[in-house]
Each structure stands twice: as C-alpha cells, then as structure tokens.
C-alpha cells in the first residue's frame, strides 16, 4: 500500500525555526538605549516648567518604536524563509495507458452474414472494433489484418479517430486467392513483434477470427503455430484475448459446421488472456465491453507539485527593512 500524499502548506527545513527563540533577545538588545543627558535634562526642565506635569508626546515619539519593529519582523521573516515554506498542490490524476493491438481476420469466410443483419462479419467487426478503440482514451491502439499473411495496418497510436477510420475501411482478401487462408500463429507473432518495441507497462492483443489455423500445419513446419506465438507473447509479457465470431464454418450448401477452437483457447490461456465467442452483433459488442473492463488501468499514484514560497517572506522582509530605514532616517527621526 502506498503512503498517503499530503497536500497544503509545509516546511522543508523546519529546524531553522529554532532561531526564532533568539528574536526576543535581539528585540531587547535593540530597544536598550544609552541615556542622553542633554535630552533628559531638557525633558526634566520642561516638566518642571509645567508644574511637574509631563509634556504630551508627539506622534513621532509615539511611533518611535516602528523602525525597530520593522527590523525585528524582517528578521523573523528571514528565519521563516530559511525554513523553506512550500505548498503541495495536487495535480490531476493520470492513467498509465496501455498498448492494444487488434488482429482482424480478413479471410474470405468473413464475408458470411450470420451475425444478425445483412452486413458481413468483417463489416460488423470493423464497426464494433472502431467503437472499442474510441473508448480507450489513454491507450495507444492499432491493428494487424491477417489471412495467410499478417500485415500491420496501423501501428499503436493515440489518434483513435484515424485508427477507427482505418478499421472501417478494411477489405476482405479475394476468395480462393493465394492469400485466402487463416494464419492465426503468424498474426499473433507479428503483433507480438510490434508490441515488443513498446515501452508501455501493459501490452494487449485482441485476436478475432472466424476460422481455424490452416497455414501452420504438419506439412509446413516453417510457419508459426498458434501455440508457439502464444509462448512468445508469454515471454514478452503480452496478454492475448481471443474471439471466435460467427456460427461456424459455412459450407457451400449454407450449413454451418462448428469450429475447433482448441488452438485459440490455448493462446488465451498461455498468455493470461480470455477466450470469447460471439455468434451475433450484440454478443460481439458485449465481448468488447468485457475486454474494455478487463483492461482498465487504475489511476497512477497521486501527483503533487511542490511550489516554493520562500521568496514571499524574503520580499516582505526586504520591504520592512527598507521601510524601517526610511522611517528612522526621515519621518520618525528624532533630534537629540
């Protein structure tokens, strides 16, 4: 548990205040005046001339103490300034942002329209993911698209509007084209490589796919398997949340066949992430809301700005010294 941060006025070097104990001594020494015979004789003569009644004091005599008071007050203020008064002002709390990289499947199967409206899976994903990105005010967000190959479309940035616009503009790869496959391992490894350069304390990948890994197979050992990509992320401290969207793999006759989600589940488990399924638009929105809640970062420790105040007592002390000097030399000057 962190120590409580104190705000308000305080002193950096309060031991200097011990010198204030000597101020009364200095006051007594300065107020002592040697007797002035001529002046005393003149006052005595004046008193006798008035029948033993003391003459009324002039305003100069009544205020003769003022220069000494200014000097003593200046001394006290100087000691107070040496104690280094400061004011601890609270600064607005800030969040320590995280880096979030989305991995969006763009294989031709994402053209299916089984999420509850006429839009394709990719169109729905682009819209929901864009809304998710725009909620992450303090985080850098970006995304990778993947089919057979993974491509960084938007590096992590605080320009959420640009990221959202790019997400909505993502296109599918051509059906049955050389790139029309699902390389989940490649996508996660590419995202991990991007986040490896990040200095953020927390790094997250959100993988969304509607298919099964079919690039890294027993016949292609050179390709990155999902489990190996997950192990890389675990070493780098990157969490991976995985989402399987849709009702399954759609066959030519229109039937949907359930997917084998073992690989993507394992990716989430190995990295400390969470596995989700979303069979319609509202379910996908709930998934992103859950991820948003999971990846909330608490406010950082309270910040405080220490404002030095010693200049103010010093300035007032100088003004008092000047005023006292001026009064003793001019206005309150008393002739012997």
JOURJO-V779646 format. One record per residue. PSI is psi as a letter, one per 20 degrees, with the letter a starting at -180 (none if undefined). OMEGA is omega in degrees with one decimal (NA if undefined). BURIAL is b if it has 24 or more other C-alpha atoms within 12 Angstrom, else e. Layout:
psi	omega	burial
PSI	OMEGA	BURIAL
PSI	OMEGA	BURIAL
This chain:
psi	omega	burial
p	-177.7	e
q	178.3	e
q	-179.2	e
p	179.9	e
p	-179.2	e
q	178.3	e
r	178.2	e
a	-176.0	e
q	175.1	e
r	-179.1	e
p	177.2	b
g	-177.1	e
m	-173.7	e
i	-179.1	e
h	177.4	e
h	-178.5	e
i	177.0	e
h	178.6	e
i	178.9	e
h	178.0	b
h	-179.3	e
i	-179.0	e
g	177.2	b
h	178.3	e
g	178.2	e
h	179.0	e
g	179.6	b
g	-179.1	e
h	-177.8	e
h	-178.5	e
i	177.7	e
p	-179.1	e
p	175.5	e
q	179.4	e
q	178.4	e
o	-172.9	e
g	-176.9	e
g	-179.3	e
g	-180.0	e
g	179.2	e
g	179.9	e
g	179.5	e
h	179.7	e
g	179.3	e
g	179.3	e
h	-179.9	e
g	179.1	e
h	-179.9	e
h	-179.4	e
k	176.2	e
k	178.3	e
j	179.7	e
p	-179.3	e
q	177.7	e
q	176.5	e
q	-179.7	e
q	175.9	e
r	179.9	e
h	176.0	e
g	178.8	e
h	-178.9	e
h	-178.1	e
j	-177.7	e
h	-179.4	b
i	-170.6	e
g	178.6	b
g	178.5	b
h	178.8	b
h	178.0	b
g	-179.1	b
g	-179.4	b
g	178.1	b
h	178.1	b
h	177.6	b
g	179.7	b
g	179.0	b
h	177.0	b
g	176.6	b
g	179.0	b
h	178.9	b
h	179.3	b
h	176.3	b
i	174.9	b
m	175.4	b
p	177.3	b
q	172.7	b
p	179.0	e
o	-175.6	e
p	178.9	e
p	175.5	e
q	178.9	e
p	179.2	e
q	179.0	e
q	177.0	e
q	172.4	e
o	-174.9	e
q	177.1	b
r	176.1	b
p	-179.0	b
p	178.5	b
p	178.2	b
q	173.3	b
o	-173.7	b
p	178.1	b
p	178.6	b
k	177.1	b
r	-172.0	b
h	179.0	b
i	178.4	b
j	175.6	b
i	179.8	b
q	-177.0	b
l	-174.7	b
j	-177.0	b
j	172.5	b
i	173.5	e
a	-173.8	e
i	-177.4	e
q	177.2	e
r	176.1	b
g	-177.7	b
g	178.9	b
g	178.9	b
g	-179.4	b
g	179.7	b
g	-178.6	b
g	-178.3	b
g	178.8	b
h	177.7	b
g	177.2	b
h	177.9	b
g	-178.6	b
g	-175.8	b
i	175.2	b
i	-174.3	b
m	-171.1	b
g	-172.3	b
j	-174.3	b
q	170.3	b
p	-178.7	b
q	176.1	b
a	179.1	b
q	175.8	b
p	171.2	b
q	-178.9	b
q	165.5	b
d	171.3	b
h	-179.1	b
q	179.0	b
p	-179.5	b
p	175.1	b
o	-178.6	b
h	-179.1	b
o	178.1	b
q	-180.0	b
p	-175.8	b
q	174.6	b
i	177.9	b
n	-174.3	e
h	178.9	b
g	178.7	b
g	178.6	e
g	-179.9	b
g	179.7	b
g	178.6	e
h	178.3	b
g	-179.1	b
i	-177.0	b
j	-178.3	e
p	-178.7	b
q	176.1	b
q	170.6	b
r	-178.9	b
p	179.8	e
p	179.7	e
j	174.7	e
r	179.9	e
h	-178.0	e
i	-175.3	b
n	177.3	b
a	-178.2	b
n	-179.3	b
m	-177.2	b
g	179.6	b
g	178.5	b
g	-177.5	b
g	-178.9	b
h	178.6	b
g	178.2	b
g	178.9	b
g	178.2	b
h	178.6	b
h	177.6	b
g	-177.6	b
i	178.3	b
h	-179.8	b
i	-177.3	e
q	176.5	b
j	179.6	e
q	179.7	b
h	-178.8	e
p	-177.6	b
p	-171.9	b
p	171.5	b
p	173.5	b
o	-177.5	b
p	176.7	b
p	179.5	b
r	174.7	b
j	-175.4	b
a	-179.8	b
q	176.1	b
p	177.0	b
j	175.4	b
g	177.1	b
o	-179.6	b
r	178.1	e
h	-179.4	e
i	-178.7	e
m	-177.3	e
i	179.8	e
i	179.9	e
q	-177.7	b
o	178.0	b
q	179.5	b
g	-178.3	b
h	178.6	b
h	176.0	b
h	178.4	b
g	178.1	b
h	176.1	b
g	179.9	b
g	179.5	b
h	178.7	b
h	-177.8	e
i	-178.8	b
k	-179.6	b
p	174.6	b
q	178.3	b
o	170.3	b
p	-177.1	b
q	-179.3	b
p	170.7	b
p	-173.9	b
q	177.0	b
r	-176.2	b
i	178.3	b
a	180.0	b
o	-175.6	b
p	179.4	e
r	179.9	e
h	-179.4	e
j	177.1	e
i	179.9	e
q	176.4	e
p	179.1	e
p	-177.8	e
q	-179.0	e
q	169.5	e
o	-174.6	e
j	-176.4	b
g	-175.6	e
g	-177.7	b
h	173.8	b
g	-178.5	b
h	177.8	b
g	-180.0	b
g	-176.6	b
g	-176.6	b
h	-175.8	b
j	-178.7	b
j	178.7	b
a	-177.6	b
q	177.6	b
p	-179.4	b
q	167.2	b
q	179.2	b
o	-175.9	b
i	176.7	b
r	-174.3	b
g	-176.6	b
h	178.0	e
h	178.5	b
g	176.9	b
g	178.6	b
h	179.5	e
g	-179.4	b
h	175.8	b
h	178.2	e
g	178.2	e
h	177.8	b
g	179.4	b
h	-179.9	e
h	-173.8	e
k	173.0	b
p	178.6	e
p	179.4	e
q	175.9	e
q	176.8	e
r	178.3	e
q	178.6	e
p	179.3	e
q	-178.2	e
q	176.6	e
p	178.6	e
o	-178.9	e
o	179.2	e
p	-177.6	e
j	-174.0	b
h	-177.5	b
h	-177.7	e
g	176.8	e
h	177.0	b
g	-179.4	b
g	179.5	e
h	178.3	b
g	178.9	b
g	178.5	b
h	178.4	e
g	177.6	b
g	179.0	b
g	180.0	e
g	179.1	b
g	178.6	b
g	-178.8	e
g	179.8	e
g	-178.3	b
h	-178.7	b
h	-173.1	e
e	-168.4	e
g	-174.0	e
j	-179.9	e
p	179.6	e
p	179.7	e
q	176.8	e
none	NA	e
